[in-house]
Structure formats: C-alpha cells, structure tokens
Amino acid sequence: MTAAPFAESVIDGINSIAAHARTGNILAKRRAMLALIAICQRAADMALSLSRALAEPGQHYGPEVTEPIAKGAMHLRAASLAFAEADTSLATLLRASLAETMESGRQVPHHDELRERGYVGTAPPNTFVDPVRR
C-alpha cells in the first residue's frame, strides 16, 4: 500500500528545505530548524487526533493500533523540542559578539556561514518568520 497522494508534496517540501539548508548559511539552517519544529508539531497533532478518533467507541480499533500512534505523536513532540533546542543554539551563535564567541569555547562555523549582508557578531534584523505562528 502506498501513502496518500499528497504525501509526495510533503516529501518534496522537506527535500527543498533540506537542500536550502545544505547550501545556505546559518540563517538557512535556522529556517530549516523552524520548519522542522512546525512539521513535527503538525504531524504530532495529526497523529494524536487520529489515535483519538480510532479510540472512539464504535470504531473497534484496539489499543494495539491506537497506542502506537499516540506514542509516535509523543516522539514527534519530543523531536520538535530537540529541534527547538538546536534553533536556540543557532540563535545564540547569531547574536554573540566575536569576543563572546572566542571566550565561550564553543565550536563556531566558518565565518562565511555567519555572514548575511554584513552581519557578523551582531543580531541581524528579525528576518525569521515562525512557521508555527503565521
């Protein structure tokens, strides 16, 4: 059995996000993290809703079906939290001054990754659109 026809458009979108992140700078990587957070949250919501619908009286789907779906939803929520942690680290790298970066002992990407229109070591204007809160 194949996935629903619209799954292909989701996969294409994810592939586009990944390609943009691989070829872009730190801002592209941050946008990818924001996208992954939104994707995981939406997928978790869908899975939990499906699990609840299948567990309704009269549906006759047992816990052997509904519980793994609900468990998968929890894993997706956990993944969104992990991606949010990575996004916070990326944001910290973007906002840190050169002196703060050197003193922190953190690994830092090549300076070309941190450069977007001349912003290095300063917080760039808010160019991010949170896909979760559009």
RAVENLIN-V785743 format. One record per helix or strand of 3 or more residues. SS is the DSSP state (alpha for helix, beta for strand). FROM is the first residue (numbers start at 1). TO is the last residue. Records with the same first field share a line. If there is no record, write none. Layout:
SS = FROM-TO, FROM-TO
This chain:
alpha = 7-23, 26-55, 63-95, 98-104, 111-114
